[in-house]
Amino acid sequence: MKLIGSKQEQDFRKELADCNIIVAQGDKEKAILNVLRTIFGEIKTAYILNWTPEQYEDIFTILIDLDKIAKVEISRINHLEAPIIETFTLKDFQKGLSKIFQIKLAVAIDLAKKDHRNS
């Protein structure tokens, strides 16, 4: 998807900049990053695309580097419980996404590319 600099894209860019777990300092972000590193090894970029707070768990959808998506489910009740992680290729994940989510994903990929160039 080609980005055109729309207001929607700008809003997503601002939102995603705050959802970069590589640079975030919160405990939740650090915990997620540690989990991701055990699965993927060294990670250069990780942007939270979606966060769904459920009654007993938090579910995060995260763009990892430029080509992977991870869905991470973390218990809100038992912090010692191992997170449930499901991984997708970018191509598989993109199937059936809404137009708005496709734009958000394209913006996240653009940010990740810039991060990769700067590292």
N, C-alpha and C positions, 0 to 999 in steps of 0.2 A: 504494500500500500504506500502510495506517495503522500508525503506530508505537505500541506499547503500553508501552514502557519495560521490556521483558523483559531478562533477564540477557544473552542473546545480543546484543541491541541495545546494551546498555551495553558489552559486550566489543568490539563492532565500533566503537562511538564512540571508545573509548580507542585502539584500533588505528589508526583512520583519522586521529585527531588527530595521530598521529606520522607520518602519510603525506601530510600537506599540503605539497606541494612549493613552494607560494608562500612559506611561512615557514621551510622546511628550509634548513639551511646547508651540507649536504654537497655535494661536487663532482658526484656523480652526479645529485642532484636539480637542481642549478643547470644542468647540461648538458641535462637533460630539459626544464626550463623554457625554456631558450633555444631549443631545437628547437620546442617548442609555440608559442612567441611568433612564430616565423617563419611558422608556418602560420595561427595564429588571431589574431594581433595581441595587443592587451592582454587579459590574462587576470586575472580577479579571484580565482578559486578553481581548484584542481587537486588532486584527491585520487587517490592510487594505490589502485585497487581490488584489483589483483592484480599480482604480480611472479612471473614464471616464469624462473628462471635456467637457461639451456640451456648446452650445451657451448661453443658459439661466440658466443652472443648472450644478452642479457637482453631479455625481453619484458614490457612494462608495459601494463596496462589502466588508463586514467586518466579520471576524470570531470572534464570541463572546464566550468567555470561551472555552469550548471544544466541544460544541454540537449544536450551533446555528449559522446561517448566517443571517445577516441583509443587505438589500440593502437600502441605504439611499440616497435620492435625496434632495439636498439643493439648493435653488434658489441663483443664482449669482446676480440677479437684486434686489429682495426684501428680505432683511435679516430678516424682521419681518414675512415673510411667513412661516407657519409651514412646516417642512420637511415631505416628503412622505417616509414612512418606510414600507418595505415589509420584512417579516421574513420567514425563511425556517428552517426545521430541517436539520442537516448535511446529513442525509441519503437521503432526497429528493433533496437537492442541488447537491449532487455528481452525480446524474443520468445525463448522457450525456456530462460530462465534457471532454475536450481534455486531452490527456495524460500529456501534459506539465502543465496544470492547476491542474490536480490531484496531480502531484509532488509538486507544489507550496502549495496546500492545505495540503498535508501530512507534509511538512516542517513547515507550520504555526501551525498545530496541535501539532507537536513535540515541538515547542517553547512554545506553550501554556501549555503543560504538564509540562515542566520545570518550567515555571512561577508559576503554581499551587503548585508544590512541594516546591518551595522556599518561598511561602507566608504563 
